[in-house]
Amino acid sequence: QHQIVSLLFDGLLESLATARGALARKDVAAKCAAISKCIRILEEGLATGLDTVDGGALAVNLEALYDYAVRRLCLANARSDDTILQEVQRLVEPLAQTWKAMKSATARMQLVEA
């Protein structure tokens, strides 16, 4: 489960970078494809994996953040606005880094306990 979420975050950040590059090159088709991929990762990957029943406030807040990111991505696509893409990137990067740090911390704890 942890590895899947980590891969989803990697794919999301990679697709955001692709969208930003396509926007800079004025490659509309590539920009649209990359933003669509970002939206699919958020909706079908990250949001679907949340347990809003047992996950408490954290899951509810992440669900709201993912929904906000999707809405911002739609607007960025419609307006071809790099500032909005940067905003979404700034929201996602700390989550991805924290998720990866949790795995490292868990692995260290398991080594200590062994």
Sine and cosine of phi, psi and omega as CSV:
sin_phi,cos_phi,sin_psi,cos_psi,sin_omega,cos_omega
0.00,0.00,-0.72,0.69,-0.04,-1.00
-0.88,0.47,-0.68,0.73,-0.02,-1.00
-0.90,0.44,-0.62,0.79,0.01,-1.00
-0.89,0.45,-0.73,0.69,0.00,-1.00
-0.89,0.45,-0.64,0.77,0.03,-1.00
-0.87,0.49,-0.70,0.72,0.04,-1.00
-0.90,0.43,-0.61,0.79,0.04,-1.00
-0.89,0.45,-0.70,0.72,0.05,-1.00
-0.89,0.47,-0.68,0.74,0.03,-1.00
-0.87,0.50,-0.70,0.71,0.01,-1.00
-0.90,0.43,-0.62,0.79,0.02,-1.00
-0.91,0.42,-0.73,0.68,0.00,-1.00
-0.92,0.39,-0.61,0.79,0.05,-1.00
-0.90,0.43,-0.67,0.74,0.01,-1.00
-0.93,0.37,-0.56,0.83,0.09,-1.00
-0.90,0.45,-0.69,0.73,0.03,-1.00
-0.89,0.45,-0.65,0.76,0.04,-1.00
-0.89,0.46,-0.68,0.73,0.02,-1.00
-0.89,0.46,-0.67,0.74,0.00,-1.00
-0.91,0.42,-0.65,0.76,0.04,-1.00
-0.91,0.42,-0.68,0.73,0.02,-1.00
-0.90,0.44,-0.64,0.77,0.03,-1.00
-0.89,0.46,-0.69,0.73,0.00,-1.00
-0.90,0.44,-0.57,0.82,0.01,-1.00
-0.99,0.10,-0.08,1.00,-0.06,-1.00
0.89,0.45,0.57,0.82,0.05,-1.00
-1.00,-0.08,1.00,0.01,-0.12,-0.99
-0.88,0.47,-0.68,0.73,-0.04,-1.00
-0.89,0.45,-0.70,0.71,0.00,-1.00
-0.92,0.38,-0.62,0.79,0.04,-1.00
-0.88,0.48,-0.75,0.67,0.00,-1.00
-0.88,0.47,-0.68,0.74,0.00,-1.00
-0.90,0.44,-0.68,0.73,-0.02,-1.00
-0.93,0.38,-0.67,0.75,0.02,-1.00
-0.92,0.39,-0.63,0.78,0.07,-1.00
-0.87,0.50,-0.65,0.76,0.03,-1.00
-0.90,0.44,-0.66,0.75,0.06,-1.00
-0.84,0.54,-0.72,0.69,-0.03,-1.00
-0.90,0.44,-0.68,0.73,0.03,-1.00
-0.89,0.46,-0.66,0.75,0.02,-1.00
-0.89,0.46,-0.69,0.72,0.00,-1.00
-0.91,0.42,-0.74,0.67,-0.09,-1.00
-0.98,0.20,-0.73,0.68,-0.14,-0.99
-1.00,-0.03,-0.30,0.95,-0.01,-1.00
-0.96,-0.29,-0.95,0.31,-0.12,-0.99
-0.93,0.37,-0.75,0.66,-0.04,-1.00
-0.92,0.38,-0.62,0.78,-0.01,-1.00
-0.90,0.43,-0.51,0.86,-0.02,-1.00
-0.98,0.19,-0.12,0.99,-0.02,-1.00
-0.97,0.25,0.63,-0.78,0.08,-1.00
-0.97,-0.25,1.00,0.00,-0.07,-1.00
-0.97,0.26,-0.17,0.98,0.04,-1.00
-0.99,0.11,-0.83,0.56,-0.05,-1.00
-0.99,-0.10,-0.17,0.98,-0.05,-1.00
-0.99,0.16,-0.15,0.99,0.06,-1.00
0.90,0.43,-0.46,-0.89,-0.08,-1.00
-0.90,0.44,-0.55,0.84,0.00,-1.00
-0.87,0.49,-0.75,0.66,0.00,-1.00
-0.90,0.44,-0.66,0.75,0.01,-1.00
-0.90,0.44,-0.67,0.74,0.00,-1.00
-0.93,0.38,-0.64,0.76,0.06,-1.00
-0.90,0.43,-0.64,0.77,0.04,-1.00
-0.87,0.50,-0.68,0.73,0.03,-1.00
-0.92,0.40,-0.63,0.77,0.02,-1.00
-0.91,0.42,-0.69,0.72,0.02,-1.00
-0.89,0.45,-0.65,0.76,0.03,-1.00
-0.89,0.46,-0.68,0.73,0.04,-1.00
-0.88,0.48,-0.70,0.71,-0.01,-1.00
-0.88,0.48,-0.65,0.76,0.03,-1.00
-0.89,0.46,-0.71,0.71,0.01,-1.00
-0.89,0.45,-0.64,0.77,0.02,-1.00
-0.92,0.38,-0.62,0.78,0.03,-1.00
-0.90,0.43,-0.65,0.76,0.05,-1.00
-0.87,0.49,-0.68,0.73,0.01,-1.00
-0.92,0.38,-0.67,0.74,0.03,-1.00
-0.87,0.49,-0.63,0.78,0.02,-1.00
-0.92,0.40,-0.72,0.69,-0.03,-1.00
-0.90,0.44,-0.60,0.80,-0.07,-1.00
-0.99,-0.12,-0.10,1.00,-0.13,-0.99
0.77,0.64,0.83,0.56,-0.14,-0.99
-0.93,-0.36,0.95,-0.30,0.00,-1.00
-0.93,0.37,-0.50,0.87,0.00,-1.00
-0.87,0.49,-0.64,0.77,0.02,-1.00
-0.94,0.34,-0.63,0.78,0.06,-1.00
-0.88,0.47,-0.65,0.76,0.06,-1.00
-0.89,0.46,-0.64,0.77,0.02,-1.00
-0.86,0.50,-0.73,0.68,0.00,-1.00
-0.90,0.44,-0.65,0.76,0.03,-1.00
-0.87,0.49,-0.68,0.74,0.02,-1.00
-0.91,0.41,-0.48,0.88,0.05,-1.00
-0.97,0.24,-0.61,0.79,-0.13,-0.99
-0.99,0.11,-0.62,0.79,-0.09,-1.00
-0.82,0.58,-0.73,0.68,0.01,-1.00
-0.89,0.45,-0.56,0.83,0.05,-1.00
-0.90,0.43,-0.71,0.71,0.00,-1.00
-0.89,0.46,-0.69,0.72,0.00,-1.00
-0.90,0.43,-0.67,0.74,0.01,-1.00
-0.91,0.41,-0.66,0.75,0.01,-1.00
-0.87,0.50,-0.70,0.71,0.01,-1.00
-0.92,0.38,-0.60,0.80,0.02,-1.00
-0.92,0.40,-0.56,0.83,0.03,-1.00
-0.89,0.46,-0.65,0.76,0.00,-1.00
-0.90,0.43,-0.69,0.72,0.00,-1.00
-0.89,0.45,-0.68,0.73,0.00,-1.00
-0.91,0.42,-0.65,0.76,0.02,-1.00
-0.90,0.44,-0.66,0.75,0.01,-1.00
-0.90,0.44,-0.66,0.75,0.03,-1.00
-0.90,0.43,-0.64,0.76,0.01,-1.00
-0.90,0.43,-0.63,0.78,0.01,-1.00
-0.92,0.40,-0.57,0.82,0.05,-1.00
-0.92,0.39,-0.65,0.76,0.00,-1.00
-0.91,0.41,-0.64,0.77,-0.02,-1.00
-0.95,0.32,-0.41,0.91,-0.08,-1.00
-0.97,0.24,0.00,0.00,0.00,0.00
